[in-house]
Amino acid sequence: MLDTIIRFSLQNRAIVAIASLIVMLVGASLLKTMPVDVFPDLNRPTVTIMTEAPGLAPEEVEVLVTRPIELLVNGATGVKRVRSSSAIGLSIIWVEFDWGTDIFIDRQIVNEKLQLAQSKLPTGTNPTLAPISSIMGEIMLLALRSDIEPTSQHEADAKAMELRTLGEFTVRNRLLAVEGVSQVSVMGGILKQYQVLTSPSRLAARNVTLAQLTAATAKANVLAGGGVMNRGEKESLLRIQGQSLTLDEVAATPILWRDQIPIRIGDVADVRLGGPVKRGDASAVVKIEPDVNFAVTHPTEYLQSSSRAETLALDQNSNDPPPVRPYRELRGGLAVMLTVQKQPEADTVKLDQKINAVLESLANELPADVHIESEVFRQSHFIEAAVDNVSEAVRDGAIWVVVILFLLMGNFRTSVSSLTSMPLSILLTVIVFYSFGITINTMTLGGIAVDIGD
């Protein structure tokens, strides 16, 4: 077989040269468009079901929410495994399907089962399907913080509410519009709420029930259509605007009328801005002008600064100035964190560049004291470092193959021919990767490095 291939190549050199040129051109063009990631997609198609059940303990969430959904999806077509996690007020179920199934058909199957489960769940719970995300999870962590130091708890709460509102409704929506972004989750700060706080004594003093107050509050912010009114040859569109955009407008909303005198929400309750009960918070601390290679490029200075810092830490009475650090200072504090997840087929490195462009435009639209810290975590940095390391190993392996062949065979022509065949083999491998839907990652590059060594 091998003799036949060699004989054909020698007899048809022009065809082999043209075929090699085509492989090089096609492989080089595909190499520029191939998605780059850390690892290949090792998970089976998975659909995630998330259900919020406010006020329920994990035990009740498991019995009332998780178990009924699990029993229904277990018998669905193509389901291989069902996993779940029940926490305080939250149920998460992962439904894994067989290899090769279409994720969109899988989601449709699960959605049909959820419609059957709706009648068996507690009132107020609404199971939803999480967006299709990559196995690698978060590709970027962002922090939204302010330079202003609050002087009171009221100012701190107001700033936390402002940051959460910016993150939830401005930054998040802009990032979701980027092609390749699957989900953006916002954590920290204070989620802005219009709160109506009352007490039984205040309600009893006006002879108002809690149900009446709740109904009036729900109707305090309503938009509705009034249809069309015809006046001869004119036609007018009727609009009913009942929006209450300020605290005073909410407080002025009538609950009921007695003797042509309205009893308003503000008469029986206090209306204020606030947030839900916190079950966590977020903060971010970053280095200004960091030099990540300081320990490598200046090993002596790094060791001296580290040992001097330890000595000053032990000797609290020392008047010596602090040692020179590889960065000038730290900045940060309480912040609003945003986690960005990508779609399975998206190129992490290219998606990172698109997000950078959006963040640069957002920086000009935010208030002067608000900043976006984009270097908290970036998966693209790890990918670039990993790919560079493996690419360096491939390069060194190719060089050593040529050197060893020359030393063993003593023929420079043979060494050069092997050196020209290796790039052609790599580009042909890229074409095969593209045909089978394989990405460029540390595992595939490692295989190429091992193959060159062999």
N, C-alpha and C positions, 0 to 999 in steps of 0.2 A: 504493500500500500504506500509506504513512504517512498520507495524507489519510483513508483509511478508518478507521485506528486513532484518529485525532484526532476524526473525526466520531462514531464509536461512543462515545468517552469523553465527548464533550459531550452526547450524547443519553441516556447512561446514567450519570449522575454518581453516583447512589446505589450502583450496582454497583461502579463504580471505587473509590469510597470504602471500601466494605466489603472489597473485594479488597485494597486497600492496607493496611487495618487488619489483615487476616488475615496478610498478608506480614510486617508489622511484628512481630506477636505471635509467629509461628512463627520468623522469623529471629532475634528477640531471645532466644527460648528455646534455639534451636540454638546460638547464639553462645556461650552459657555452657557447653555440653557439647562444643564442638569441640576436638579435640586441638591443642596448640600445640607447634611444633618449630622448629628452625633452618632445615632444608631438607626438601623432600619426599623420599620414598623413591625414589632414582634408580637403584638396583641391581635387576637381575633376581633372581628367587628363587634363593637360593644355599644349598647344603647343605655344611657344613664337616665334614671327616673328620679326626680327630686320633688319631695312633697313637704310643704311647711304645715306644721300642726301646732300653732301657738298655744302655750299653756300646758302642753302635755309633757310628762316625764318620759325618759327613754323607754321604760317598761310599757307605758300606755301607747307610745308611738309604735313600738314593735307589734303589740297585739292588735291595735285598732287600725293602723295604717300599713305597716310594712308587710305583715303576714297576709292580709287579703290580696294585696297586689302580687306578692310572690306566688301565691296559689294559682292565680290566673295566668301569669306569664310563663310559668313552668311548663305548661303544655303547649306553648306556642310553636309554630312551625320553625324548625331550624335552630331552636334554642339548645345550647350545649351546657350552659352553667348559669346559675343565678346567685349573685352575692348581694348582701345588704348590710347597711349600717344604720342604727337608730340612735339618735342623740336627742338632746333637749329640744323639742319642737321641730325636729327635722328628721326626715327619712330619706335615705339615698339607696337606690337599688341599681346594680349593674347587671344587665342582661347580655350575656355573651352568645354570639351566633357562630355558626360553622365557618371555616375558612372559605373564602371565595364568594360569600354572599354579598349582595348589594346592600350597603348600609342604609340607603334610603328606603328600600323595601323592608328592611329590618325595623326601621323606625315606624313605618306604616303598620306593621304587624303589632308592635307594642302599643301603638296609639289606639288600635281597635280594642285591645284588651283593657286599656285604661278607661275607655268609655263604659265597659261592663263593670269595672271596679268602682266607678264614681258613686253608685247608689249604696255601696257597702261601706263607704268611708264616712268619718264624722263630718258634721256640718261645718262648712268653712274651709275644708281642705281641698286643694286643687292640684293633683299631680301634674307635673310638666316634664317635658323631655329637655335635657340639657343640650346645648349646642354640640355639634360634632367637633371634637378637639383631638389634637395629636397626643400620642403616648408620652411625649417629652414634657407635657404639662406647660408650666409657665416659661415663656421665652424671655420675659422681661418684667422687672419690678420697677415701678415708678413711685416717687414720693412727691406729694404736693405740700409745700410748707411755706411759712410766712416769716419774714425778718423781724416783724414787730413783736416786742416782748410785752405781753399783757400785764397790766398793773393790778388787775382784780380778777376774781373768778368769773364775774359777769363778762368782762372783755374776752377772757380766754374761751368761754363758751360761745360767744358771738363769733369769734375768729374760727373756732372749730366748726361751727355751723356753716360759715362762709366757705371754708375750704372743702367741706363735704359736698356742698351744693355745686361748687365749681367742678369737683371731681366727678360727681354723679351725673350731671346734666350737660357739662361742656366738654371736659376732657374725654370722658368715656364715650360719648356719642361721636366725637371726632375720630377716635381710635377705631371704633366699630365700623366706621365707613371705609377703613383701609382694607383693600383686597388681601385676603389671607388671614385676617384676624378672626378668630372664632368667638372669643368671649373676653370680656374685660370686667373684672370683679373689683369693687371698691370697698375698702375697709378703713376704719378709724374715723375720727371726727365725730360730729353730731348730725344725724339725719334730721333735717328740718321738719318739724311738725307744728300744726296749729292745734294747741291743746285747750280743751274746755274743761276746767276743773270746778267741781261743785261739791256740795255736802248735803246730807239728808235734811239738816236744819234749814238750810237756805231754800231747798226745794219745798219743804213743808210750809215755810213762811209765805210763799206765794201760791201754795196749793197747786204745784206743778209736779208731775211725775217724771221719773228718769226716762221713760219711754218717749214722752213728749219732748223733752230736751234733746234726746238722741235724734229723733226725727227732724226737729228743727235745725239741728247742726248739720245733718246730712243734706238738707235742702238749702243750706246757706251758700252753696257753691254749685249752681246748676246752670247749664246751657241747654236750651230746647228750641225746637222749631215751632212756629205758630201757623205755618201754612201760608196760603196766598189769599189776599183780599182784593176783590175786583170792585173798582169804582168807575162805572161807565166804561170808557175806553182805556182806563189806566189799570195797571196790575201792580200791586205792592206785595213785597215779600215781608212777612212778619218774623221777627226774631225776638226770642225771650232770653234776656241776659240777666242771670241771677248770680253772677260771680262776686264773691267777697274776697278781695285781694289784700285787705289790711285787717289788723286786729279790731279796729273800731267798727269796720263794716260787719265782721262776724258778730261782734257783741251787740250791734244794733238790729240783728235779725229777730223778728218777732216769733215767739213760741206759740202764743195764742192771744185772743182778744177778749177782754171782759169790759162790758159797758163802754165799748168803743175806745178802750185804753189798751194799748199793746203791752204785753209782758215779754220783755226781750231777754235774749240769752245773757246779756251783761247784768241783768237784774238778779239772776240766780246762780251765776257762775263767773269765774275769772277766765278770761281768754288771754293766752300768752303763747309765745314761741318756745318750743322745747324740743327734746329728743327722747327716743325710747330708752329704756333701762339698759345701761351698757353692760355687755358681757365680754368686753375686751377693748383694746385700743391699739393704736399704731404709732410708731415713731421711726425716724430715720436719722442716722448720723453718717456723714460722708467726709472725706478728706479734701481739703482745698489743694489743688495742683499736686496730686499724688505722683510719686515716682515709683512705680511698681518694680522697677529694675534696680533700685538703689542698693539693695543687698548684694546684687550680682556685680554691678559696675563699680561699687565702692565698698568692697567687703571689709576693709580695715576700718573705715569711718563708721560703718554700720555696727561692727562689733564694739568699737569704742563708745558710740552713743548708747548702745544697749547696756553695756556694763556701767557706764556713768549714770544712766537713768536708774539702774538698780541700786547703785550706791547712794544717790540722792534720795531715793525712796526710803532707804533704811535710816539715813541720817537726816532727820527732819529739821535739825538746827542749822544745816548748812546754808550759807549765803551765796553759794556759787550759782551762776546762771544756768538755766536748764540746757541740756545738750541740744545740738542741732538735729532736727528731725528730717526725714526724707520728705516731709510735707510741712506746710506752714502752720496750719491749725485745723481743728475740726469744726464743723458746722452742722446744725440740725436740731432736732428735738421732736416734739409732738408733730405729727404729720398725718396726711391721708394717703394711704398706700393703694396703688392700682396694680393688679396682676393681669398680664396680657397673655392669652393663650392663642395658639395658632391652629389653623386647619391642617388636617393630616398631610395634604399634598403640597403645602406651602414651603417655599425655600426660606429657611430661617434667616440666612445672611441677607438676602434681598429684602425680606420683610422687615428686618431691622433697619435697613436704609430708608424704606418708605415711612416707617414710624418716626425716624429721626426728622424727616422733612416735615411731618405733621407737628411734631413737638416744637420745631423751630418757629413755625407759623403761630402756634398757640402761645409761645412765650411773648409775642408782641401784643396779644389780646388780653392777657391776664393783668390784674392790678399790679402796680409797681412793686409792692412788697411781697408778692406771691411768686415762688419759683418752682420749677419742675426739676427734681433731681433724677436724672435718667441713667446714672451710673451705679445705682444700688446693686442691680444684678442684670447681666445681659448674657444670655446663652450663646449669642453669636461670638463673643470673645473666646469662650471655651471651644467652640467649633473651629474657629480660625486657628487657635493654638494647636488643637488636636490634628487638624488637617495638615498644618505646616509641619508638625513633627513627623507624621507618617510620610508626607511628600519628601521630606528630607531623608528619611530612611530609604525610600524608593530610589532617590537620586544616588545616595551613597552605595546602595546595593548594585545599581547599574554600573557605577564606576569601578567597583571592586570586581565585578564579573569580567569587565574588559581587561583589567590589570591581571587577573589570575589567568585568563585565557592566553594573554600575551606571554606571561611567564612560563606557562606549561607547554604551549605549542610553539612559541617563538615565531609566530606569524602575525605580522601587523595587520595584514588584510583580513584575516579571520576575526581579529578583535574588532576592527572597524565595522565589519559586516554585522556582528552581533550588536554593536552599539546602534546601528541604524535600524535593526529589526525590532529592538525593544520599544522605541516610541510607536512604531507601527502596531505592535501587539497591544500596547496600552490603548491606543485609539480604537482598535478593533474591539477591545473589551468594553470601551465606552458605548459603542454601537450596540453590543449585546446587552449591556445594562439598560439602555434606553428601550430596546425591544421588549424586555421582560419587566419594565417598570421598576428597576432597581435604582436607588439613589446612591450618590457618592457620600460615603460615611467612613468612619474609622475602621469598620470591619471589612468593607470592600477594598479600601486602600491597603489595609494590612494583608489581605489575600494577594493583592497585586505585588506587594513588597516581598512576600514569601515566594511567590511564583518567580519573580526575577532572581531571587537568591538561588532557587533550584535550577 
